[in-house]
Amino acid sequence: MSAGGPEVAVRAEAALGEGPTWDPATGRLLWLDVLGMRLHTYDPVTGRRTVRTTEQHVGAAKPRAGGGLVLNLRDGVGLLDPDGGFRWLHHEPVPGRRANDAAVAPDGSLWAGTMRYDEAAGGGTLSRLTGDGTARTVLPDVTVSNGTGWSPDGRLMYYADTPTRRVDVFDHDSGRVANRRPLVEIETGAGFPDGLTVDAEGCVWVALWDGGAVRRYTPAGELDRVIALPTPRTTACAFGGAALTDLYVTTARVGLESPDPLAGSVLVIPGAGRGVAQPAFSG
């Protein structure tokens, strides 16, 4: 499949655009402004956009199997019902800490990351939450918990703790991980690994913060493709569209002294590849 160059899907000025997620039930893209406390949707067919303000900084929003969304928030994980009602699934406020990226595993559990606002080393975690609210810390001592994804067969999990400059891979079985090892290490000057997604061929696409690019790596860790983007703070990527062939990329403008016109927008690379339908959260 031949991809075109990057296009602007949503022109915006998000402080920290993050978490692109395709919702097949609505045919819309979900995405967030973490620091702006806004949950956005975008319909690529009609161009219609919506925005909802959250009560706290929000790191991720994922569809639920019964409708509504699960939100990774500053003080824990909450459930947003289709009628707009909200309730906490797991409430665990920690002073100085906030939610960051999250992903839904093949079994429908939510793997939710956290980080310190000051990005202190080891101040974050990656936890697994089930629909009944049970939470288990999978990885303690994380600094900036970011991209998480699974191979198409569910036997491997990929993960980025951004300051390490690595994307790591684990063996995954029944909600547990083992045998952590590096898949790739991003070279100095190329940016830091942020959000990631896994395509139907098992290749890992990773957005590079301060790298202005998305890279595709094979399951063996070989660099396969680099897609340069017109703004430096690339945060996350996900396949969307009816056939899951368009790669959506979120960006940020936080911390830039002179943000370019596209910083904080959502970009799209049409026909970039073929994604895998993501499971909904089981709660």
C-alpha positions in Angstrom: 0.0 0.0 0.0 1.4 3.4 -1.0 1.0 6.1 1.6 0.6 9.8 0.7 2.3 12.6 2.6 1.0 13.9 5.9 -2.2 15.9 5.8 -4.0 18.0 8.4 -7.0 16.2 9.8 -7.8 18.6 12.6 -6.2 22.0 12.8 -5.9 22.8 16.5 -3.6 24.3 19.1 -3.7 21.6 21.7 -1.1 22.1 24.5 -0.5 18.4 24.6 -2.5 16.5 22.0 -2.4 12.8 22.7 -4.2 9.4 22.6 -5.6 9.0 19.1 -8.1 6.1 19.2 -10.4 4.9 16.5 -13.9 4.1 17.7 -15.5 1.7 15.2 -18.9 2.0 16.8 -19.2 5.7 15.9 -16.7 5.9 13.0 -14.9 8.7 14.8 -11.5 9.4 16.1 -11.1 10.1 19.8 -8.2 12.3 20.9 -7.2 14.4 23.9 -5.6 17.6 25.0 -4.1 16.2 28.2 -3.2 19.6 29.8 -6.1 21.4 28.3 -8.5 18.9 29.9 -10.4 18.3 26.7 -11.7 15.2 25.0 -12.2 15.6 21.3 -13.9 13.6 18.6 -13.5 13.9 14.8 -15.5 12.3 12.0 -13.4 12.1 8.9 -16.4 11.5 6.6 -18.4 14.6 7.7 -15.7 16.7 9.2 -17.8 17.1 12.4 -15.9 17.7 15.6 -17.0 17.7 19.2 -15.2 18.7 22.4 -15.9 17.9 26.0 -14.1 19.4 29.0 -12.9 17.0 31.7 -12.6 17.8 35.4 -9.0 16.8 35.5 -6.0 16.3 33.3 -6.8 13.3 31.1 -4.2 10.9 29.7 -6.4 8.5 27.7 -9.9 7.8 26.6 -10.9 4.3 25.2 -14.3 2.9 24.1 -16.1 0.5 26.5 -17.8 -2.7 25.3 -21.2 -1.6 26.6 -20.9 2.0 25.3 -19.3 5.1 26.8 -15.6 5.5 27.6 -13.0 4.7 30.1 -10.8 7.6 31.1 -7.3 7.6 32.6 -7.5 10.7 34.8 -5.2 12.5 37.2 -6.7 10.8 40.3 -7.5 7.4 38.8 -9.6 5.6 36.2 -13.2 6.6 35.6 -16.1 5.5 33.5 -18.1 7.9 31.3 -21.5 6.5 30.5 -23.3 7.0 27.1 -25.7 9.4 28.9 -22.8 11.5 30.2 -22.8 10.2 33.7 -19.4 9.7 35.4 -18.2 7.4 38.2 -14.8 6.3 39.4 -13.7 2.7 38.6 -10.5 3.1 40.6 -9.8 6.2 42.6 -6.2 6.6 43.7 -5.0 10.2 43.9 -1.3 10.7 44.5 0.0 14.2 45.0 2.2 15.4 42.2 1.2 12.5 39.9 -1.0 12.4 36.9 -2.3 9.9 34.3 -0.6 9.5 31.0 -1.1 7.1 28.1 -3.2 3.9 28.4 -4.2 1.0 26.1 -6.7 -1.9 26.1 -5.3 -5.4 26.0 -6.7 -8.2 23.9 -8.6 -9.5 27.0 -10.4 -6.2 27.5 -8.3 -5.0 30.4 -7.0 -1.4 30.6 -3.3 -0.9 31.0 -3.0 2.6 32.4 0.2 4.6 32.9 1.1 7.4 35.2 3.9 9.9 35.7 5.0 12.7 38.0 4.3 16.2 36.9 8.0 17.0 37.5 9.0 13.8 35.6 11.0 12.5 38.6 12.7 9.2 37.8 10.7 6.2 39.0 7.6 8.3 40.0 5.2 6.6 37.7 3.6 3.2 37.1 1.9 1.0 34.6 -1.2 -0.8 36.1 -3.7 -3.3 34.8 -7.4 -2.7 35.5 -10.3 -5.1 34.9 -13.9 -4.2 34.5 -14.7 -4.8 38.2 -12.2 -2.2 39.3 -9.4 -4.5 40.3 -6.1 -2.8 39.8 -2.6 -4.5 39.8 0.7 -2.6 39.3 2.5 -4.3 36.5 5.5 -2.0 36.3 6.6 0.2 39.2 9.4 2.7 39.0 8.4 4.1 35.6 9.4 7.7 34.8 7.1 8.7 31.9 4.7 5.8 31.1 3.8 6.0 27.4 3.0 3.8 24.4 1.7 0.3 25.1 0.5 -2.2 22.5 0.3 -5.9 21.7 1.2 -8.1 18.8 -1.7 -9.3 16.6 -1.6 -12.7 18.3 -1.4 -11.1 21.8 1.7 -12.9 22.8 4.0 -9.9 22.9 3.5 -6.5 24.6 5.5 -3.4 23.5 6.1 -0.5 25.9 7.9 2.9 26.0 9.1 4.6 29.2 10.0 7.7 27.2 13.3 8.9 28.9 14.9 5.5 28.4 14.8 6.2 24.7 13.8 2.5 24.3 10.8 0.6 23.0 10.8 -2.6 25.1 9.1 -5.9 24.3 7.7 -8.4 26.8 6.3 -11.9 26.6 2.6 -11.6 27.4 0.2 -14.3 28.6 -3.1 -14.0 30.5 -2.6 -10.5 31.6 1.0 -11.0 32.8 4.3 -10.0 31.3 7.8 -11.4 31.5 11.2 -11.4 29.9 11.6 -7.6 29.3 14.1 -6.8 26.6 14.8 -3.9 24.3 13.2 -3.9 20.8 14.8 -0.7 19.7 16.8 2.2 21.1 16.2 5.6 19.6 19.5 7.3 18.8 20.5 10.6 20.4 19.2 13.5 18.4 16.2 11.6 16.8 13.7 12.3 19.6 12.2 10.2 22.3 9.6 7.3 21.9 6.1 8.4 22.9 2.9 6.8 21.8 2.9 3.6 19.7 0.6 1.3 17.8 1.0 -2.2 16.2 -0.2 -2.9 12.7 -1.7 -6.1 11.1 1.8 -7.3 10.1 3.0 -7.0 13.7 5.2 -4.0 13.0 5.5 -1.3 15.7 4.8 2.4 14.8 6.2 4.8 17.3 5.8 8.6 17.5 9.0 10.5 18.3 8.7 13.4 20.7 11.0 16.2 19.5 11.7 14.0 16.5 9.1 15.3 14.2 8.5 11.8 12.8 6.8 8.4 13.1 8.9 5.3 12.6 7.9 1.8 11.8 9.9 -1.1 13.2 9.6 -4.8 12.3 9.1 -7.4 15.1 12.8 -8.0 14.9 13.5 -4.4 15.7 14.7 -3.3 12.3 13.8 0.2 11.1 11.4 -0.2 8.2 10.0 3.3 7.5 10.3 6.9 8.6 7.5 9.4 8.0 8.7 12.9 8.6 6.1 15.3 10.0 5.9 19.1 9.8 6.0 19.8 13.6 8.5 18.5 16.1 6.5 17.3 19.1 4.9 14.2 17.7 3.1 12.4 20.6 1.1 9.3 19.4 -0.3 7.4 16.5 -3.2 5.1 15.7 -4.8 3.6 12.6 -8.3 4.7 11.8 -10.9 5.1 9.0 -13.3 2.4 7.9 -10.6 0.1 6.6 -8.0 1.1 9.3 -5.6 2.2 6.7 -5.1 5.8 7.7 -2.5 6.7 10.4 -3.6 9.5 12.7 -0.9 11.4 14.6 -1.4 13.8 17.5 1.1 16.6 18.2 1.9 19.1 21.0 2.9 22.7 21.4 3.7 22.7 25.1 7.2 24.0 25.9 7.9 25.3 22.4 9.1 28.9 22.5 7.8 29.6 19.0 5.3 26.9 18.0 4.8 26.4 14.3 1.3 26.7 12.8 0.6 22.9 13.0 1.9 22.3 16.6 -1.1 20.8 18.5 -2.9 19.7 15.4 -4.0 16.1 14.4 -2.2 14.9 11.2 -3.1 11.9 9.1 -1.1 9.8 6.6 -3.7 8.3 4.3 -3.0 4.7 3.2 0.0 4.3 5.6 -0.7 0.6 6.3 -3.3 -1.6 7.8 -4.2 -1.5 11.5 -5.7 -4.0 13.8 -9.2 -3.4 15.3 -8.7 -2.5 19.0 -10.6 -4.2 21.7 -13.0 -2.2 23.8 -12.6 -2.0 27.6 -14.6 -4.7 29.3 -16.0 -2.5 32.0 
